């Protein structure tokens, strides 16, 4: 496709002709690039500067997901009773302030693992509140029929951030130190807040319900449990998050201590994950058309399981070379990111499409509560397990769990048969 043809195709896209969608997408791009810096810099602060143990790394990852369990259900009621854009703005401001506290605390000599615990908890809270609002606000902007197209665009730009962001993050962490590299993410949030304030589309103020907050929470739980597609997605995603957060608790320790990778080398290796996200963004629409949304979720589950299985078998010096080990690590990250994106994006679109407007907020928070509630268990459990049997063996347990989940999903459920 020539550049002129490509530009004409973009110009004919109704979503890209909408200035509010472009602003929303631009803020997402800033968040994605900033997240790559934080995803590398925060655990490196803990692992290399604060010399965290595997159990402490597990606790750090667990606290990042704990807000889903603590605040997930009340946030759903909040989102069904409020306009989502102001919620997003407040959430971004809260996250930016918490991130800015890390370099300040390091400069003052106050930074400790407990300070990192608090920052990670605030970041998780921002993800619960702001992330849920973003998903619903996107549905408002593009409509249910435009969700797959919009998700494909977001996946494409996420792939760019995954392709370029980790390398940039590695350079920044190597040159400035992990605490001060985080300031670039703070700047991104500041620009994003200014940009989102310019969005002109205004959701109608939801009609204040007469029911009690607790009644709404119970209604959301009952709706998800009685909807067979949502119930199946919740069980599958809960098990996957249990494994994924176990992996997240250990992967920095594995790369730096088991494989001997520097922050710069690790960031460069992580860049191949962006290629995985790019591949998944290209494959998402044809796979969904061929196998349906449920079939694409199952394909993503299989691909990510391959990554979980391959990671712990990478030797420290593959073929006698640490560079070869880093290359193998990068290839595994490619599989993991490709699989995770193929798993997650059609999962999001499918659950939005089967939910009426009145339940979108409660459905989103209930699903996140039910699925990510297992994440603290996976992260803390993996950290404690690695403390006893080693980081590599701990990742091996995650791999065994991924195999069991994949086999159980393919042969014990009808997920791969759900088309829309």
Residue, then its C-alpha position, 0 to 999 in steps of 0.5 A: x500500500x502506497x503512503x498516499x493510499x494509506x493516508x486516503x484510507x485514514x482520511x476516510x475513517x469516520x472514527x479518525x474524522x472525530x476530533x474527540x476520538x483523536x484527542x482520546x486516542x492521543x492521550x492513550x498514546x501518551x499513557x502507553x509510552x509513559x507506562x513502558x517507562x514506569x513498568x521498567x523503572x519501578x521494579x528496577x528501583x525495587x530490585x536493584x536500588x532497594x535490593x528487594x527479595x522475591x517475596x517483596x517483589x511479589x508483595x509489590x506486584x500484589x499491591x498494584x492489583x489489590x485496589x481491584x479487589x478493594x475498590x472494584x465494586x464501588x467504582x462500578x456504581x460510581x461510574x454508572x452514576x457519574x460522567x466518565x471524563x471528569x473521573x478520568x481527569x481526577x484519576x490521571x492527576x492522582x497517578x501523576x502525583x504519586x509517580x512524582x513522589x518517587x524521584x522526590x523521595x529518592x532525592x531526599x533519601x526517603x525512598x524505601x520498599x514501603x514507599x514503593x508499596x504505597x506508590x504501587x497501590x495508588x497506581x493500581x487505584x488509578x487503573x481501577x478508577x481511570x481504566x474503567x472510565x476509559x473503557x466506558x467512555x470509549x463505548x460512548x464515543x464510538x458505539x458498540x459497533x465501532x469497538x473492534x475498529x477502535x480497539x484495533x487502532x489502540x492496539x496498533x499504537x500500543x504496539x508502537x509504544x511497546x516497540x519503542x517505549x522499552x528501549x527508550x525506558x532502558x536508555x533513560x533508566x541507564x542514563x538518569x537512574x530509575x527514579x528520575x526516568x519516571x519524571x517523563x511519565x509524569x510529564x506525559x500525564x500532565x499533557x494528557x490531562x490538558x488534552x482530555x480537558x479539550x474533549x467537547x463530547x459530553x455524556x448525558x448525566x446519568x439519572x440518579x438511581x433510587x436504589x441504594x449503592x449496596x443494591x446496585x453492587x449486588x445487581x451488578x454481581x447478579x447480572x454478571x453471574x446470570x449472563x453465561x458469556x460474562x460468567x465464562x469470561x470471568x472464570x477464564x480471565x481470573x485464572x489467567x490473571x492469577x498466572x500473569x501477575x505471578x509472572x509479573x512479580x518475578x520477570x524483572x528478577x529473572x532477567x536481571x539476576x538469573x540472566x544477568x541483563x542490565x536495564x538497558x539490555x532488558x529494555x531493548x529485549x522488551x522492545x520485541x514485545x511491541x512487535x508482538x502487540x503489532x502482530x496481534x493488532x494486525x491479526x485481531x480483525x481477521x481472526x475475529x472474523x474467522x473464529x469469532x471473538x471467543x475463538x480469538x480469546x482462546x487463540x490468545x490464551x494458547x499463545x500466551x501460555x507458550x510464552x509462560x512455558x518458554x520463559x523459565x527454560x532460557x539458560x543464562x548463557x545460551x550457546x555460551x553467549x549472554x547476548x543469545x540468552x537476551x535474544x531468546x528472552x526477547x522472543x518469549x516476550x514477543x509471544x507473551x505480548x502477542x498472546x496477551x493482546x489477542x486474549x484481552x482485546x476481544x475479551x473487552x469487546x465481547x463483554x461490552x457488546x453483551x451488556x446494556x448501557x444501564x449496566x456498563x459501569x457495574x459490569x466493568x467493575x464487577x468483571x474487573x473485581x472477579x478477574x483481577x481479584x486473583x492477581x494479588x494471590x498470584x503475585x504474592x504467592x509467586x514471590x513467596x514460592x520463589x523465596x523458597x524454591x528460586x525464581x526460575x522454579x517459581x516461573x516453572x510453576x506459573x508455566x504448569x498452571x498456564x498449560x492446565x488452564x489452556x487445556x481446561x479452557x479448550x476441552x472443558x468450556x465452549x469459549x472457542x465457539x462463541x462468535x459474537 
